[in-house]
Structures are given as C-alpha cells and as structure tokens.
C-alpha cells in the first residue's frame, strides 16, 4: 500500500513540476520579474523540503507517522482550488500527438534499478547482485537515449541539450539537488540519532535554515544575478553550500546547537537559496516558446533523479562506514557520527564537481541591466576622429 501510494504521489508530482517553470517563463516575460518569480519558486522547492522537516517533526511528536501523509490532503486540495482560480488557462497538444510510454518505462526502470543497486550495496557489497542491478540500469539508460533518437514523439528532444547553458545547468541541477536532499538526510540523522534530539527539537532546529533559504532565494539571489549574472551567483552559492557541508562533517558527538550545528545549517540554507534560482534560470535560458514545457520538465526531472540517486549514495556510504566501525568495536554513536561525516564529505565532493561544471561548461552572460549600463557608458565616451 505504501509503495503504490508513493508511486502515485510521484506521478502526480511529475505532472506538476513538468509545467511549473514553463508557467513562470510564459507568465513573466520581463527579465527582472522572471528572475524574482524563479527565486520564489526556488524557495518553495528548497524551503518546502526544509519546512516539511519542521512540520514532520511536530506531527511525529504530537501524533503518529500516518499524519505525515494525511497532511498532504488538505494542502493538495487547497493548491487545486487556488491553481484552478489563479493560473492561466492555456491549451497545449495534450496527448493527441502521442505518448512515449516505452521511453518513460525505460527511464523509470533505469533510475529505480540504480537507486536499488546503490542502497542494497550497503548490505550485499559491491559485487554480484549490486553490479548486475547497476549494469542493467546503465543498459536501460542507453536504451532510453536510443529510443529518444528514434521515437516519433520522444519523451525528451535531445536537441535541446546542444545548448551549453541548458545542458550544464541540468548537470548542476542533478548534482545540487542530490546534495540538497542528502544534506537534509544527514542533518536529520545527526540531530536525532547522534545528538539525541527529539522530533520536535529537530524540527525547530531547521527553522533558521528555512528562513535563510527564503531570504537568499527571494532577495539575495535575484540581486546577485541582476548585478553579476547567473554563473557568478551560482558559483558563489556553491561555495557557501560547500562550506556548510564541510562544517557539517565536523560536528562532534557531544556538540551543542549554537556552537556546532547552527552555523553549518545557516550556510546550507544560504547556499541552497542562492544556488537554485540561477540554475533554473540557466536551464530555461535556451527554451523556445514551443519547448518551455519540455525544458521545464527536464530541469525538474534531473533534480528529482539527482535527489534520489545521491541521497541513496550518501545513505549507503554512511551506513557502510558506520557498520564497519561498529563491527570493529567502536561506540555506536561515534560510529554513526563518523559515517555521517563521510557522507557529508561525499556531498562536498558532489558540490565540488558542480563547481567545475559551472566554471567550465556554463557561459558568462551579461545581465540586461549591466549590459544597458555598459552601452550607455560607451555612448557617453567622446569618439576621436
């Protein structure tokens, strides 16, 4: 029942996220307004995850785990009513052009097998069944790419990846979203199972992260992007995010919240809030009017896939280190803290790769305001004849 319900949730979420950025791009054509709107959306993307931890902790403390799912019903109904009344009514081709069911099946199977292989590696090791699962996942992923090149109505038009900014932004999205969910996973285990926080205490501990994420995504990221461009804003955010992950790996077993935990959480929130808006802006930068839906779906899908894959990698790596240390006679709390520290360092490594991609692949685009100011300066300079 739980697995089937989660698949249904995933299907609904996929339909929603596939059009969200497309709606923003089509509704807000002014560059400043679009940047601000993407900043708000980025906060709901990252801040919603942090807020979920807050609400989840309160519900777990006061009620039962079933409420973690039931609370989505009133939220979903409210969203349905508000969306129906406020969102513009546009008509696309729908399913009349066809649906690449085979391509969707290949992609879902490839991602599911890869996550399954990584998770089971903690218990089964990196041989036999694990390698078979990962090998089949790679074959299915290659088959998906071949299918997209030959399908009459492909799930993903591969030509959109010829744009460096779109392709690079999606790679960074895959890495950063994995680091986002992975860091939430590690911080939750650290607070509850190492530092001994109750669910309510853990939930309240994430409030500063949520607030900083909101400020960074709604105010800071749009300002830096308008002043210096998406790539500079992205690199700065990645550096702050990386610093937060590194500090998270150094929280001691008997650490205090103010002395050891608060600063890493604040840096994580600041980095997440600064990183996501420029990534999404770059991902949508090369979308033609007839491609916004596909490009939006791609940007959100790479993030969701990255979140699943990298969280599985971090969980498996942390669990393997913890199990090894416990088997060697280490104290369980110390072993868990060391395992989580290795997971945080893995997240830092993922963010380091994202930094390289941002610096090498993405192009530096001059913001419209800065371009206009430079043009005015050139017009004001006297020309020597």
C-alpha positions as CSV (number, residue, x, y, z in Angstrom):
1,X,0.0,0.0,0.0
2,X,2.8,2.4,0.9
3,X,4.9,1.8,-2.2
4,X,1.9,2.0,-4.5
5,X,0.8,5.3,-2.9
6,X,4.3,6.7,-3.2
7,X,4.3,5.8,-6.9
8,X,1.0,7.7,-7.3
9,X,2.5,10.7,-5.5
10,X,5.5,10.6,-7.7
11,X,3.3,10.5,-10.8
12,X,1.3,13.5,-9.7
13,X,4.4,15.4,-8.7
14,X,6.0,14.7,-12.1
15,X,3.0,16.2,-13.9
16,X,3.1,19.3,-11.7
17,X,6.8,20.0,-11.8
18,X,6.9,19.4,-15.6
19,X,4.9,22.6,-16.2
20,X,5.9,24.8,-13.2
21,X,8.9,26.6,-14.7
22,X,7.1,26.7,-18.1
23,X,4.3,28.7,-16.5
24,X,6.8,31.1,-14.9
25,X,8.6,31.7,-18.1
26,X,5.4,32.3,-20.1
27,X,3.7,34.4,-17.4
28,X,6.7,36.6,-16.6
29,X,8.3,37.9,-19.7
30,X,10.2,40.8,-18.1
31,X,13.7,39.6,-17.1
32,X,13.6,41.2,-13.6
33,X,10.1,39.8,-12.8
34,X,11.1,36.4,-14.2
35,X,14.2,36.3,-12.0
36,X,12.2,37.2,-8.9
37,X,9.5,34.7,-9.8
38,X,12.1,31.9,-10.2
39,X,13.5,33.0,-6.8
40,X,10.1,32.5,-5.2
41,X,9.8,29.1,-6.9
42,X,13.3,28.1,-5.8
43,X,12.3,28.9,-2.2
44,X,9.2,26.6,-2.5
45,X,11.5,23.9,-4.0
46,X,14.1,24.0,-1.2
47,X,12.3,25.7,1.6
48,X,9.4,23.4,1.2
49,X,11.7,20.5,1.9
50,X,13.0,22.2,5.0
51,X,9.5,23.1,6.0
52,X,8.5,19.5,5.6
53,X,11.1,18.5,8.1
54,X,9.7,21.1,10.5
55,X,6.1,20.1,10.1
56,X,7.0,16.4,10.1
57,X,8.9,16.7,13.3
58,X,5.9,18.4,15.0
59,X,3.5,15.8,13.7
60,X,5.7,12.9,14.8
61,X,6.0,14.4,18.3
62,X,2.3,15.1,18.7
63,X,0.5,12.4,16.6
64,X,1.6,9.4,14.5
65,X,3.6,8.8,11.3
66,X,0.4,8.4,9.3
67,X,-0.2,12.1,9.6
68,X,3.0,12.7,7.6
69,X,0.9,11.5,4.6
70,X,-2.5,12.7,5.6
71,X,-1.4,16.3,5.9
72,X,-0.8,16.4,2.2
73,X,-4.6,16.0,1.5
74,X,-5.7,19.5,2.7
75,X,-2.5,21.0,1.2
76,X,-3.3,19.3,-2.1
77,X,-7.0,20.4,-2.1
78,X,-6.1,24.0,-1.3
79,X,-3.5,24.0,-4.1
80,X,-6.0,22.6,-6.5
81,X,-8.6,25.4,-5.7
82,X,-6.0,28.2,-5.8
83,X,-4.4,26.9,-9.0
84,X,-7.8,26.5,-10.7
85,X,-8.7,30.1,-9.9
86,X,-5.4,31.9,-10.5
87,X,-3.4,30.1,-13.1
88,X,-3.9,31.0,-16.8
89,X,-5.9,28.6,-18.9
90,X,-3.8,27.5,-21.9
91,X,-4.3,24.5,-24.2
92,X,-1.4,22.5,-25.4
93,X,-1.4,19.5,-27.7
94,X,-2.0,17.2,-24.7
95,X,-1.8,13.5,-25.6
96,X,-3.1,13.9,-29.2
97,X,0.5,13.9,-30.5
98,X,1.2,10.6,-28.8
99,X,2.9,9.5,-25.6
100,X,6.3,7.7,-25.4
101,X,5.3,5.0,-22.9
102,X,8.3,2.9,-23.8
103,X,10.8,5.7,-23.2
104,X,9.1,6.6,-19.9
105,X,9.3,2.9,-18.8
106,X,13.0,2.7,-19.7
107,X,13.9,5.8,-17.8
108,X,11.9,4.9,-14.7
109,X,13.4,1.4,-14.7
110,X,16.9,2.7,-15.1
111,X,16.6,5.2,-12.2
112,X,14.8,2.7,-10.0
113,X,17.4,0.0,-10.6
114,X,20.4,2.3,-10.0
115,X,18.9,3.5,-6.7
116,X,18.1,-0.1,-5.7
117,X,21.7,-1.2,-6.5
118,X,23.3,1.6,-4.5
119,X,21.0,1.1,-1.5
120,X,21.5,-2.7,-1.3
121,X,25.3,-2.3,-1.7
122,X,25.4,-1.4,2.0
123,X,24.3,-4.9,2.9
124,X,25.3,-7.0,-0.1
125,X,28.6,-5.4,-1.0
126,X,29.7,-4.1,-4.4
127,X,29.7,-7.4,-6.2
128,X,27.2,-9.9,-7.7
129,X,23.6,-8.6,-7.3
130,X,24.7,-5.0,-6.9
131,X,26.8,-4.9,-10.1
132,X,24.0,-6.7,-12.0
133,X,21.5,-4.1,-10.9
134,X,23.7,-1.2,-11.8
135,X,24.8,-2.8,-15.1
136,X,21.2,-3.4,-16.2
137,X,20.4,0.3,-15.2
138,X,23.2,1.5,-17.5
139,X,21.9,-0.6,-20.3
140,X,18.3,0.7,-19.8
141,X,19.6,4.2,-19.8
142,X,21.4,3.7,-23.1
143,X,18.3,2.2,-24.5
144,X,16.4,5.2,-23.3
145,X,18.7,7.5,-25.2
146,X,18.5,5.4,-28.4
147,X,14.7,5.4,-28.0
148,X,14.6,9.2,-27.8
149,X,16.6,9.5,-31.1
150,X,14.1,7.2,-32.9
151,X,10.7,7.8,-31.3
152,X,8.1,9.7,-33.3
153,X,7.2,11.8,-30.3
154,X,10.2,11.5,-27.9
155,X,9.8,12.0,-24.2
156,X,12.9,14.2,-24.4
157,X,14.0,16.0,-27.5
158,X,17.8,15.5,-27.2
159,X,18.5,18.5,-29.5
160,X,17.7,20.9,-26.6
161,X,20.9,19.6,-24.8
162,X,23.0,21.1,-27.6
163,X,22.8,24.5,-25.7
164,X,25.7,24.6,-23.3
165,X,23.8,26.5,-20.7
166,X,20.8,24.2,-20.7
167,X,23.0,21.1,-20.6
168,X,25.3,22.4,-18.0
169,X,22.5,23.7,-15.8
170,X,20.8,20.3,-15.8
171,X,24.0,18.6,-14.8
172,X,24.5,21.1,-12.0
173,X,20.8,20.6,-11.0
174,X,21.4,16.8,-10.9
175,X,24.3,17.3,-8.5
176,X,23.0,20.2,-6.4
177,X,19.6,18.7,-5.7
178,X,21.2,15.5,-4.7
179,X,23.4,17.5,-2.3
180,X,20.3,19.3,-1.0
181,X,18.3,16.2,-0.1
182,X,21.4,14.4,1.0
183,X,22.3,17.2,3.4
184,X,18.8,17.2,4.8
185,X,19.0,13.4,5.3
186,X,22.4,13.7,7.1
187,X,21.4,16.6,9.3
188,X,18.3,14.9,10.4
189,X,20.1,11.7,11.4
190,X,22.9,13.8,13.1
191,X,20.5,15.7,15.2
192,X,18.2,12.8,16.2
193,X,20.5,9.8,16.4
194,X,23.8,11.3,17.4
195,X,22.9,14.4,19.4
196,X,19.8,12.8,20.8
197,X,17.2,15.5,19.7
198,X,13.5,14.6,20.0
199,X,11.5,15.1,16.7
200,X,10.2,18.4,17.9
201,X,13.7,19.7,18.7
202,X,15.0,18.5,15.4
203,X,12.1,20.3,13.6
204,X,12.7,23.6,15.4
205,X,16.5,23.3,14.7
206,X,15.7,23.6,10.9
207,X,13.8,26.9,11.3
208,X,16.9,29.1,10.8
209,X,17.8,27.2,7.7
210,X,14.3,27.7,6.3
211,X,14.4,31.4,7.0
212,X,17.8,31.9,5.4
213,X,16.8,29.9,2.4
214,X,13.8,32.2,1.9
215,X,15.9,35.4,2.2
216,X,18.6,34.1,-0.1
217,X,16.3,32.8,-2.8
218,X,13.8,35.7,-2.8
219,X,16.1,38.6,-2.2
220,X,19.8,37.8,-2.4
221,X,19.9,35.5,-5.5
222,X,17.9,37.9,-7.7
223,X,20.1,40.8,-6.7
224,X,23.4,39.0,-7.3
225,X,22.0,37.6,-10.6
226,X,20.9,41.0,-11.8
227,X,24.2,42.5,-10.9
228,X,26.7,39.8,-11.9
229,X,24.8,37.2,-14.0
230,X,23.7,33.7,-13.3
231,X,27.1,32.0,-13.4
232,X,28.7,34.2,-10.7
233,X,25.6,33.8,-8.5
234,X,25.7,30.1,-9.0
235,X,29.5,29.8,-8.1
236,X,29.1,32.0,-5.0
237,X,26.2,29.9,-3.8
238,X,28.0,26.6,-4.5
239,X,31.0,27.8,-2.4
240,X,28.8,28.7,0.5
241,X,26.9,25.4,0.2
242,X,30.2,23.5,0.1
243,X,31.4,25.3,3.2
244,X,28.2,24.3,5.0
245,X,28.7,20.6,4.0
246,X,32.3,20.6,5.2
247,X,31.3,22.1,8.6
248,X,28.5,19.6,8.9
249,X,31.1,16.8,8.7
250,X,33.0,18.2,11.8
251,X,30.1,18.3,14.3
252,X,31.3,16.4,17.4
253,X,29.4,13.7,19.1
254,X,28.7,15.9,22.1
255,X,28.3,19.1,20.0
256,X,26.0,21.9,21.0
257,X,23.4,23.5,18.7
258,X,24.7,27.1,18.9
259,X,28.4,26.2,18.9
260,X,28.5,23.4,16.3
261,X,25.2,23.0,14.4
262,X,23.7,26.4,13.8
263,X,26.5,27.8,11.5
264,X,26.5,24.7,9.2
265,X,22.7,24.9,8.9
266,X,22.8,28.6,8.1
267,X,25.5,28.1,5.4
268,X,23.5,25.2,3.9
269,X,20.4,27.4,3.8
270,X,22.3,30.4,2.4
271,X,24.0,28.3,-0.3
272,X,20.8,26.4,-1.3
273,X,18.8,29.6,-1.6
274,X,21.5,31.3,-3.7
275,X,22.2,28.3,-5.9
276,X,18.8,27.2,-7.1
277,X,17.4,30.4,-8.8
278,X,20.4,30.8,-11.2
279,X,20.4,27.1,-12.0
280,X,16.7,27.2,-13.0
281,X,17.2,30.5,-14.9
282,X,20.0,29.0,-16.9
283,X,18.1,25.7,-17.5
284,X,15.3,27.7,-19.1
285,X,17.5,30.2,-20.9
286,X,17.5,28.5,-24.3
287,X,13.9,27.4,-24.3
288,X,11.9,28.4,-27.4
289,X,8.2,29.1,-26.9
290,X,7.3,25.7,-28.1
291,X,9.9,24.0,-25.9
292,X,9.3,25.6,-22.5
293,X,7.2,22.6,-21.3
294,X,9.9,20.0,-22.3
295,X,12.8,22.1,-20.9
296,X,10.9,22.7,-17.6
297,X,10.2,19.0,-17.3
298,X,13.8,18.2,-17.9
299,X,15.1,20.7,-15.4
300,X,12.8,19.4,-12.6
301,X,13.3,15.7,-13.6
302,X,17.1,16.0,-13.4
303,X,16.7,17.5,-9.9
304,X,14.4,14.7,-8.7
305,X,16.5,12.0,-10.2
306,X,19.6,13.6,-8.6
307,X,17.9,13.8,-5.3
308,X,17.0,10.1,-5.4
309,X,20.4,8.9,-6.7
310,X,22.7,11.0,-4.5
311,X,20.7,10.5,-1.3
312,X,20.9,6.8,-1.9
313,X,24.7,7.1,-2.5
314,X,25.2,9.1,0.7
315,X,22.9,6.8,2.8
316,X,24.7,3.7,1.5
317,X,28.2,5.2,2.1
318,X,27.3,6.4,5.6
319,X,25.7,3.1,6.5
320,X,28.7,1.1,5.2
321,X,31.2,3.2,7.2
322,X,29.0,3.0,10.3
323,X,28.6,-0.8,10.1
324,X,32.3,-1.3,9.6
325,X,33.2,0.8,12.6
326,X,30.6,-0.9,14.8
327,X,31.9,-4.3,13.7
328,X,35.4,-3.2,14.7
329,X,34.2,-2.4,18.3
330,X,33.5,1.4,18.1
331,X,30.8,3.0,20.1
332,X,27.6,3.2,18.1
333,X,27.1,6.9,18.4
334,X,30.7,7.6,17.5
335,X,30.5,5.2,14.6
336,X,27.3,6.8,13.3
337,X,28.8,10.3,13.6
338,X,31.8,9.2,11.6
339,X,29.6,7.6,9.0
340,X,27.6,10.7,8.6
341,X,30.8,12.8,8.4
342,X,31.9,10.7,5.5
343,X,28.5,11.2,3.9
344,X,28.9,15.0,4.4
345,X,32.3,14.9,2.7
346,X,30.8,13.0,-0.2
347,X,28.2,15.8,-0.5
348,X,31.1,18.3,-0.5
349,X,32.7,16.2,-3.3
350,X,29.5,16.3,-5.4
351,X,29.3,20.1,-4.9
352,X,33.0,20.4,-6.0
353,X,32.1,18.6,-9.3
354,X,29.2,21.0,-9.7
355,X,31.6,23.9,-9.2
356,X,33.8,22.6,-12.0
357,X,30.9,22.2,-14.3
358,X,29.6,25.7,-13.5
359,X,33.1,27.2,-14.2
360,X,33.9,25.2,-17.3
361,X,30.7,24.5,-19.1
362,X,28.4,27.4,-18.4
363,X,28.9,30.7,-20.3
364,X,29.1,34.0,-18.6
365,X,26.0,36.0,-19.6
366,X,26.0,39.8,-19.0
367,X,22.8,40.8,-17.2
368,X,20.5,43.1,-19.1
369,X,20.9,45.9,-16.6
370,X,24.7,45.7,-16.7
371,X,24.6,45.4,-20.5
372,X,22.4,48.5,-20.7
373,X,24.7,50.4,-18.4
374,X,27.8,49.5,-20.4
375,X,26.1,50.6,-23.6
376,X,25.2,53.9,-22.1
377,X,28.8,54.4,-20.9
378,X,30.1,53.7,-24.4
379,X,27.7,56.2,-25.9
380,X,28.9,58.9,-23.4
381,X,32.6,58.4,-24.3
382,X,33.7,61.0,-27.0
383,X,34.9,59.4,-30.2
384,X,38.2,60.7,-31.6
385,X,38.0,61.3,-35.3
